Amino acid sequence: MRSPDTRWAWVEIDQAALRKNTRAFKNLLPRGTKMMCVIKADAYGHGAIPCARIMHAAGADQFAVATVDEGVALREGGITWPVLMLSEPPVESVPLLVEHDIMPTVYTEEFALAYGEAAAAAGKVGYYHLAVDTGMNRIGLRSNEVVDFRRAIDFHRGLVCAGTFTHFATADEPRNWDFELQVKRFKDAIGYLRDAGFDPGLVHCDNTPGTVLHPELHLDMARVGVGLYGMHPCDATRGLVDLEPVMSVRARVTRELYPSVGAGVSYGCTYRVPKQNVQVATIPIGYADGLSRTLSNRMKVLCHGMRCRQAGNICMDQCMFAIDVNTNRSYHPSDEVHYGDLVTIIGRDGDEEITVDEMAELRGTINYEVTCDFGLRLQKVYV
Ligand SMILES: *Cc1c(COP(=O)(O)O)cnc(C)c1O
């Protein structure tokens, strides 16, 4: 197992799994329907630039990011495929968008016109996507506002509407009334635009759960995010698309010892060695690496294919775990952990596996947040 030279804690990205998941989503879409791969937040913690290259080779047509900086980083990393920013940034960012050909989402006239001006001045076309708020109440225009908005901005020769989209609040809940209402409002908005003679560009609304559960709404393009990384957005999609986990989180033991019975471990001594022959080992990963402190004394790690309890409060950059060398049998020295031994925080070791979903459940959050957090500081190794 390759590990970085500078730190014995890292994220491992399985390129074959990412490729396979991307193809699985591409195969769900009819020929001619585009796939926009969502790589915001550094590809949900997986590394946006390498992921974009793999996804493109596996069928991605376009990419989506959350911030201007994320878009600029893609361009500076040599990514030349279409990039949509999924919200409307401050008007001050317009020169950067134009310079780097990043399509913004728009919903205010002021922003749209400033963007059109800058694009025209640069001799470029200001492609944008229009957001429709159909019920998420986050961004966009209401269905009954889209025609007036287009009337107000379409005179501008610098602007071209490349797409019109909405985002579902409950695409992961089958036969949901809020969802049906959003679908109706979105279809209304597209209808109003077409009736008034406006081209909506690419019409899109499906996210990962929508893409799997609502194929009738693939329309011109699907925006796929979490599923690409091998995670299911909800139980309903399990069994409908075969996904493989992409991220593992690993570390190596930096120190081990047998403290005396009753000895406390880590800040606050919240774990005390309960009996003889309990070994305590340290790994260099902590809450600043995405291993939430709320998991202290509650999570397990894998070592030698065994589940071992994490011990004591998780520190900013390190944490400890305990190995009960008497587990289910008499003293067994081969269970002992040594300096440099491999520890799995997320992923597989022998027959045992700790999934992102297991950790999300323990943290009281969703799988999305768990991988985003691990992406923040740990070095990524692509295998
Ligand atoms: C994040 C996001 C997506 C992707 O959602 P997943 O559930 O990860 O597929 C799609 N569209 C918009 C607007 C988003 O913000």
PDBQT file of the ligand as one rigid body, heavy atoms in Angstrom, charges set to zero:
ROOT
HETATM    1  C1  LIG A 401     -25.159  19.527  -5.509  1.00  0.00    +0.000 C 
HETATM    2  C2  LIG A 401     -26.114  19.700  -6.616  1.00  0.00    +0.000 A 
HETATM    3  C3  LIG A 401     -26.381  18.642  -7.503  1.00  0.00    +0.000 A 
HETATM    4  C4  LIG A 401     -25.861  17.248  -7.299  1.00  0.00    +0.000 C 
HETATM    5  O1  LIG A 401     -26.606  16.609  -6.283  1.00  0.00    +0.000 OA
HETATM    6  P1  LIG A 401     -26.373  15.067  -5.926  1.00  0.00    +0.000 P 
HETATM    7  O2  LIG A 401     -27.453  14.754  -4.951  1.00  0.00    +0.000 OA
HETATM    8  O3  LIG A 401     -25.020  14.973  -5.326  1.00  0.00    +0.000 OA
HETATM    9  O4  LIG A 401     -26.479  14.320  -7.195  1.00  0.00    +0.000 OA
HETATM   10  C5  LIG A 401     -27.178  18.921  -8.594  1.00  0.00    +0.000 A 
HETATM   11  N1  LIG A 401     -27.695  20.143  -8.793  1.00  0.00    +0.000 NA
HETATM   12  C6  LIG A 401     -27.479  21.173  -7.952  1.00  0.00    +0.000 A 
HETATM   13  C7  LIG A 401     -28.088  22.491  -8.222  1.00  0.00    +0.000 C 
HETATM   14  C8  LIG A 401     -26.697  20.981  -6.822  1.00  0.00    +0.000 A 
HETATM   15  O5  LIG A 401     -26.513  22.004  -5.967  1.00  0.00    +0.000 OA
ENDROOT
TORSDOF 0
